[in-house]
Amino acid sequence: MKKFLSILSVSFLILLMATSPAVAQQPEADRQADDKPAAPFQVFDNLYFVGFESACAWVIKTSQGLILIDSGYVQLPDHIPGAMRQFGLNFSDAKYLIINHAHTDHTGAANHFKELNRGLRIGMAEGDWEFQASGTYMNSQGIPRKFTPIPRDLVIKDQDTLTLGDTTLKFHVLPGHTPGDTTIEFTAIEGNKRYKTILFSGLGTAFRGVKAAQEHLDRIKRVMAAPDVQVTLSDHTMGINLFEKAAKLKARKPGDANPFVDGPEAFRREMQPRLAAAEKKLADERAANRP
């Protein structure tokens, strides 16, 4: 009985905290403070992880400069430039910052990056430029997140490509998690080996209407049809077991395979929940008769 009352008291305290105005109005930086910088590491000859315990950030090295994928948090603006220095990468050599989706754990330091490097171009899909322009959005718990918008720059369209030196990125815009959610395709290099790589963004179907749902499903199927995908990456660490692979990479012996090369089967496994969510969304929109 005492154990039950103790559990009840704790539950009431959690409920009280969750409904407290102080918690409900907690600043964005405080709500995301649990995510901490992670130790950076080199994944391939041309790819570096420079992110956090949850949110990923990546650097792609090309023959004519660097491409950054995501900027991390506004309250940790210097982590990524500092992580880059550990590998002799100069932030001034960054030519592009690509935002895979406009949530603040991925966009937070973008304005700071622009101050550090005035020549840096910042790219997002049209839907996410519009999404972040107001400086606020509601998170999944219904709490508003407030931030300084990024001044509009490079607009990414579905199936666009971006070439810098010897490297080309291809973009698959898959609205859902955010209106401009973007998956990125490129080639990872190790020695004389080349690996087709897909870097996924968020999973979600936050849109309405049969037309939008059908287009989303068609694009998911198009990405799934990409042949011989050998490396599957993401915007967050958990879904790809990033730190487990990093430990294996650190312990790797000469002749061992790179643990990040997980083959087409891993790619298809990653795609299955996205396909299932897209099919369900289309069925739901049809059942609701929303054109």
C-alpha positions in Angstrom: 0.0 0.0 0.0 2.8 2.4 0.9 4.5 1.5 -2.4 1.3 2.3 -4.3 0.9 5.7 -2.5 4.5 6.5 -3.3 4.0 5.8 -7.0 0.8 7.8 -6.9 2.6 10.8 -5.4 5.4 10.7 -8.0 2.8 10.4 -10.8 0.9 13.4 -9.4 4.2 15.4 -9.2 5.0 14.6 -12.8 1.5 15.7 -13.9 1.8 18.9 -11.9 5.1 19.7 -13.5 3.8 19.0 -17.0 0.9 21.3 -16.5 2.8 24.1 -14.8 3.0 27.3 -16.8 6.7 27.5 -16.0 7.3 24.2 -17.7 4.9 24.9 -20.5 6.7 28.2 -21.3 10.2 26.7 -20.8 12.5 28.3 -23.4 13.5 26.2 -26.4 17.2 26.1 -25.4 16.3 24.7 -21.9 14.0 22.0 -23.4 16.7 20.7 -25.6 19.5 21.0 -23.1 19.5 17.3 -22.4 21.2 16.6 -25.7 25.0 17.0 -25.3 27.9 17.1 -27.7 29.3 13.8 -28.8 32.8 12.9 -29.6 33.4 13.5 -33.3 34.9 10.9 -35.6 35.7 10.3 -39.2 33.4 7.8 -40.9 34.9 7.7 -44.4 37.6 9.5 -46.2 35.2 12.3 -47.1 32.6 12.1 -44.2 32.8 13.2 -40.6 30.3 13.0 -37.7 30.3 16.2 -35.7 27.0 16.0 -33.9 25.4 15.3 -30.6 24.2 12.4 -28.5 20.8 12.6 -30.3 20.9 15.0 -33.2 23.3 14.3 -36.0 25.5 16.7 -37.9 27.8 15.8 -40.7 30.7 17.3 -42.7 31.3 16.2 -46.3 34.8 17.0 -47.6 35.1 17.7 -51.3 38.0 18.7 -53.6 36.7 22.3 -53.5 35.6 22.8 -49.9 33.2 21.5 -47.3 29.5 20.8 -47.1 27.8 20.8 -43.7 24.6 18.9 -43.0 22.7 20.6 -40.1 24.0 23.1 -37.6 22.9 21.7 -34.2 21.6 23.8 -31.3 21.5 27.6 -30.7 22.9 27.1 -27.2 25.9 25.0 -28.5 27.0 27.1 -31.5 30.7 26.4 -31.3 30.6 22.6 -31.0 30.6 21.8 -34.7 33.4 24.3 -35.7 35.4 23.0 -32.8 34.8 19.3 -33.8 35.9 20.1 -37.3 39.2 21.5 -36.1 40.1 18.2 -34.5 40.4 16.8 -38.1 42.2 19.8 -39.5 39.0 21.1 -41.2 38.7 24.9 -41.3 35.2 26.3 -40.9 36.1 29.0 -43.4 36.3 26.3 -46.1 32.6 25.5 -45.6 30.7 26.5 -48.8 27.3 25.1 -48.0 25.1 24.3 -45.0 22.3 22.0 -45.9 19.4 21.8 -43.5 17.6 18.5 -43.8 14.6 19.7 -41.9 13.7 22.9 -40.1 13.4 21.9 -36.5 15.6 23.8 -34.0 17.9 20.9 -33.1 19.0 21.0 -36.7 18.8 24.8 -37.5 19.7 26.4 -34.2 23.3 27.5 -34.9 22.8 28.3 -38.6 22.7 32.1 -38.0 25.9 31.8 -35.9 27.5 29.8 -38.7 26.7 32.6 -41.2 28.4 35.1 -38.9 31.5 33.0 -38.7 31.6 32.5 -42.5 29.9 35.2 -44.5 30.3 33.2 -47.7 28.4 30.2 -46.4 25.3 29.4 -48.4 22.4 27.9 -46.5 20.0 25.5 -48.3 16.6 24.3 -47.4 13.5 23.1 -49.3 10.8 25.8 -50.0 8.4 24.3 -47.5 10.9 24.6 -44.6 12.0 28.2 -45.6 8.3 29.1 -45.1 7.9 26.9 -42.0 10.7 28.6 -40.1 10.1 32.2 -41.4 7.7 33.1 -38.5 10.3 32.2 -35.8 8.0 29.7 -34.0 6.3 26.4 -34.4 4.5 23.9 -32.1 6.5 20.8 -31.1 5.0 17.3 -30.9 3.8 18.1 -27.3 2.0 21.2 -28.4 4.6 23.6 -26.8 5.7 26.5 -29.0 9.3 26.7 -29.9 10.7 30.2 -30.6 13.8 31.1 -32.4 15.4 33.7 -34.8 14.5 32.8 -38.4 17.3 32.1 -40.9 17.3 34.7 -43.7 16.1 33.1 -46.9 18.9 31.8 -49.1 19.3 28.7 -51.3 16.0 26.9 -52.1 16.2 23.2 -52.7 13.7 21.5 -55.0 12.9 17.8 -55.2 15.4 16.0 -57.4 17.8 19.0 -57.4 21.5 18.3 -57.4 24.4 20.3 -55.8 27.9 19.8 -57.1 31.0 21.0 -55.3 34.3 19.9 -56.7 34.3 16.1 -57.0 31.1 15.6 -55.0 27.4 15.7 -56.0 24.5 15.7 -53.6 21.0 14.7 -54.8 17.9 15.9 -52.8 14.7 14.0 -52.3 12.1 16.4 -50.7 9.6 14.3 -48.7 7.2 16.7 -46.9 5.8 15.2 -43.7 8.0 15.5 -40.6 8.3 19.1 -41.7 6.9 20.8 -44.9 10.4 20.7 -46.5 11.8 17.5 -45.0 14.7 16.5 -47.3 16.6 13.2 -47.7 20.1 13.5 -49.2 21.9 11.1 -51.5 25.7 11.2 -52.1 28.8 9.0 -52.4 30.9 8.0 -49.4 34.6 7.3 -50.3 37.1 5.0 -48.6 40.3 4.4 -50.5 39.4 3.3 -54.0 35.9 2.2 -52.9 32.7 4.2 -53.5 29.5 3.7 -51.6 26.1 5.1 -52.5 24.8 6.8 -49.3 21.3 7.8 -48.3 21.0 10.3 -45.3 17.4 10.2 -44.1 15.6 13.0 -42.4 12.5 12.7 -40.1 9.7 10.3 -40.3 6.2 11.9 -40.4 3.0 12.5 -42.4 1.9 15.9 -41.1 -0.1 16.9 -44.2 -3.7 16.6 -45.4 -5.4 15.5 -48.6 -5.2 12.6 -51.0 -3.1 14.5 -53.5 -0.4 15.3 -51.0 -0.5 11.7 -49.6 -0.2 10.2 -53.0 2.7 12.4 -53.9 4.4 11.5 -50.6 3.9 7.8 -51.3 5.2 8.1 -54.8 8.4 9.8 -53.6 9.0 7.3 -50.9 8.7 4.5 -53.5 11.1 6.4 -55.8 13.7 6.6 -53.0 13.2 2.9 -52.2 14.0 2.1 -55.9 17.5 3.6 -55.6 19.8 0.7 -56.5 22.7 -0.6 -54.5 22.5 1.7 -51.5 25.4 0.6 -49.2 25.3 3.2 -46.4 22.2 4.4 -44.5 22.6 7.5 -42.3 20.1 9.6 -40.5 19.5 13.0 -38.8 19.4 11.3 -35.4 21.8 8.7 -33.9 19.4 6.2 -32.4 17.8 4.8 -35.5 21.1 3.9 -37.1 22.9 2.6 -34.0 25.5 5.2 -34.7 27.6 4.9 -31.5 27.6 1.1 -31.7 29.0 1.4 -35.2 31.4 4.1 -34.1 32.8 1.7 -31.4 33.3 -1.0 -34.0 34.9 1.5 -36.3 37.4 2.5 -33.6 38.3 -1.2 -32.9 38.5 -2.0 -36.6 41.5 -3.9 -37.8 43.2 -3.7 -41.2 41.1 -5.6 -43.7 37.9 -5.4 -41.7 34.9 -3.9 -43.4 33.7 -0.5 -42.4 30.7 -1.1 -40.0 28.9 1.8 -41.6 28.7 -0.1 -44.8 25.5 -2.1 -43.9 24.2 -2.8 -47.4 20.9 -2.7 -49.3 19.0 -4.7 -46.6 19.6 -2.1 -44.0 18.4 0.5 -46.4 15.2 -1.4 -47.1 14.6 -1.9 -43.3 14.9 1.8 -42.8 12.5 2.4 -45.6 9.8 0.0 -44.5 8.2 2.1 -41.7 8.3 5.1 -44.0 6.5 3.2 -46.7 3.9 1.8 -44.2 3.3 5.3 -42.8 2.8 6.7 -46.3 0.4 3.9 -47.3 -1.6 4.4 -44.1 -1.8 8.1 -44.6 -3.1 7.7 -48.1 -5.8 5.3 -47.0 -6.8 7.6 -44.1 -7.1 10.6 -46.4 -9.2 8.6 -48.9 -11.4 7.4 -46.1 -11.9 11.0 -44.9 -12.6 12.1 -48.5 -10.1 14.9 -48.3 -8.9 15.7 -51.8 
